[in-house]
Structures are given as structure tokens and as C-alpha cells.
Amino acid sequence: MPYVRYRGPYAVLVHACRRGGKVVQRHLAYLGRRARVEPELRRKIEARFPEIFLDWEKLESGLRGDVGKSASSWLEED
């Protein structure tokens, strides 16, 4: 299940998965200081990671703050 992790004041959407018997965090998107995830960004994340179920209400309940970046710059590249 994906969850919001904070690194200082900045939020990152992550998903824990197993690789080689170890649990690792897979970074899905950088969220910055956001209070919510806009529909455009939701669609991009869902399209990029179709195998992962995202409970947006639960995820947004873990967010706080806000920044003014464009939605396309929040997705991390592999």
C-alpha cells in the first residue's frame, strides 16, 4: 500500500515492495509541501504505476502544507 513519507518538510509518495528478499521503498512521486494531489497528477501516477492501488482519500489525509510547482515536475524519473 502506498503511503506519504516526509523528508524534512517535503512529502514523497512511496510504495514498499520486496526485491531480493528485502523490503525497499519505491518512490512514486515527489509531492513537495502539498495539501492535496490534483486530478492531473493522480492520472499521471495511476498511468505510470497501474499495478499499484492508490487510496487517494487516505493518502491525502497524510498530506500537509502547500507549494507552487507544476504537476509535471513532481513525478520522479526512474
MARSE-909006 format. One line per 3 residues: number of its first residue (from 1); their letters; for each residue x, y, z of C-alpha. Coordinates in steps of 0.2 Angstrom, whole numbers. Example, Ala and Ser with C-alpha at 12.3 -4.5 7.8 and 13.67 -1.06 7.14 Angstrom:
1) as) 62/-22/39  68/-5/36
//
This chain:
1) mpy) 0/0/0  7/17/-5  10/30/9
4) vry) 16/48/11  34/49/18  41/66/24
7) rgp) 59/71/21  60/87/31  45/97/26
10) yav) 44/89/9  32/74/5  36/59/-6
13) lvh) 23/46/-11  31/29/-9  26/11/-10
16) acr) 35/-3/-1  39/-18/-11  51/-33/-10
19) rgg) 66/-35/-20  78/-50/-17  70/-54/-1
22) kvv) 72/-36/6  59/-23/8  63/-7/-2
25) qrh) 54/10/-4  49/13/-22  47/32/-25
28) lay) 31/35/-35  31/54/-35  38/70/-26
31) lgr) 24/80/-18  33/94/-10  23/104/3
34) rar) 6/99/-4  -11/98/5  -19/88/-9
37) vep) -15/79/-26  -23/87/-41  -33/76/-53
40) elr) -20/78/-67  -6/72/-56  -17/57/-50
43) rki) -20/52/-68  -1/53/-72  4/42/-56
46) ear) -10/29/-60  -5/28/-78  14/26/-73
49) fpe) 10/13/-60  -6/3/-65  -1/-12/-54
52) ifl) -2/-1/-38  -19/3/-29  -20/20/-23
55) dwe) -32/26/-10  -32/44/-13  -43/49/2
58) kle) -31/40/14  -16/47/5  -22/65/6
61) sgl) -26/64/24  -7/62/27  -3/77/17
64) rgd) 0/95/25  7/111/18  7/118/0
67) vgk) 20/123/-13  18/131/-31  26/119/-43
70) sas) 18/112/-59  11/95/-58  23/88/-72
73) swl) 38/92/-62  33/82/-47  34/65/-55
76) eed) 51/57/-52  60/49/-66  67/31/-64
//
